[in-house]
Amino acid sequence: MESTSTTSGSRRKIIPICGMFFTFSFAYSIGSYSYGEYGHEAFWKKVRPDGPFKNHTHYSLCDANTSSKEYQEEQIVQSLVSKWSTYMSLAQGLPLLVSSGLFSTLSDTFGRKLFVLVSLMGVFLKTFLMCLAVEYNWNVYLFILFIFIDGCCGTWVIQLAMSMAMVSDLTIEGGKSRSFLITVVGFFLSLGYALASFTTGFIIRNLGFYWSLGIATMVIIAPMILLYFVEETLQVNKRVQFECNISTYIRNLVQFYIEDDPVNQRSTKVKYILCLTAFICILLSRLGCFSVEIYYIMNTPFCFDPVLIGIFQTSKSIVSEFLILFGIKIMQYKLSDSAIALVGTITSVVSFAMIGSASSTGLLIAGKKIISSVSEKYI
C-alpha cells in the first residue's frame, strides 16, 4: 500500500508538469488548426487566383448548391487539400517512427527533461517558420518541410510519452496513484486542446492566420519556461547505461519481444504486448477519426454550422475529460487497472459503431461524449 507522504509528494511535483503539458497542448492545437485552415485558403487562391476567397469552413456543406460552379471548384480544392494533408502526415509520421522510439529509449539514460525540450524546440521551429511563410506568402508545400522538422524532434508523441514516463517515475509500481495521476495529466492535455479548439476560430477571424500562428509560437515558450521548474523525475541510480551501438540496440529491441525475460521469469510480457497492440489499434482509430470528424458532422444528417462545430468540439472534450477523471476514480474502488482498460477497449468499439450509424445529433453526442469517455485516455 502506498504511503501518504509518497502520494502527496508525487502530487506536488506533478503540478508544474500539468501546467507544462497544458500550455503545450494549447499552443500545439492552435498551430494545427491554423495551418490546416490556412492550407484550405492557400489552395482556394490557387484554383481561383483572380477571384475573391470565400472561407468555406465557415458554413455547413448542407447549405451549398451542388450544381454551382463554386461548389465544383470547392471539390477540387478539397481534393488538393486532402493530398497536401496526406503529404503533411507522412512528413511528420515517417521520422516519428525513428525519433519516438529512439528518444523514449534514450530518456532512460539521459533523463526525461532533455527530450521534452527537444520536442518543444521542434514545435517552436515549425510554428515559427509557418508564421513566416504566411506573412511572406511562401509556397504552401514548404509546410511539409516544416512539419518534417517537428516529426524529427518527436512532436506531441514524445510529449505524451515523457508525461507518462514522468508520472511512472514519481509513483510506486502497481499503486492506484499512478493510474490516477496519468489521468490527471491527460486531463490537462485535453483541457489545453479544448481551449484551443474554442479560441482558434475567433483568433483567425479577428487577427488572421499570421497572428494565430504567431500566438502559437509565443505560447510554446511557456512550457519551456515551466520545464526549468520541473524536477528531473528519473533518478540517477535508475538510469540505463548508454551504449552507442545500433546493432546492439536493434538486437535488444527484438529480444525484448520474442525472448523470455532473463531477470524476471514471472514477467507478464505477453500481456504487455497484447495491451500495447490494443493501444496502437485504438490510437490509430482515434487519429483517423479526428482527421474526418469535421467533414462528417458538416454533412447530412447533422449539418453543423461553424458555431455548432466549435461548441460541439469544445464541450465534447471538456465533458469527456471530467467523465474520465471522476469515472476512473470511482471504478478504481471496485475494478483493477486491467479491468478498466478492458472496459475502455470495449467502449471504443461501441463508440465507433454508434458514431458511424448515428441518425440523430443525440446519438452522435452519446457516442462521442459518454461511450468513448473511458476509452480515450485510460488504455
Secondary structure, 3 states (H helix, E strand, C coil): CCCHHHHHHHHHHHHHHHHHHHHHHHHHHHHHHHHHHHHHHHHHHHHCCCCCCCCHHHCCHHHCCCCCHHHHHHHHHHHHHHHHHHHHHHHHHHHHHHHHHHHHHHHHHHCCHHHHHHHHHHHHHHHHHHHHHHHCCCCCCHHHHHHHHHHHCCHHHHHHHHHHHHHHHHCCCCCHHHHHHHHHHHHHHHHHHHHHHHHHHHHHHHHCHHHHHHHHHHHCHHHHHHHHHCCCCCCHHHCCCCCCCHHHHHHHHHHHHHCCCCCCCCCCHHHHHHHHHHHHHHHHHHHHHHHHHHHHHHCCCCCCCHHHHHHHHHHHHHHHHHHHHHHHHHHCCCCCHHHHHHHHHHHHHHHHHHHHHCCCHHHHHHHHHHHCCCCCCCC
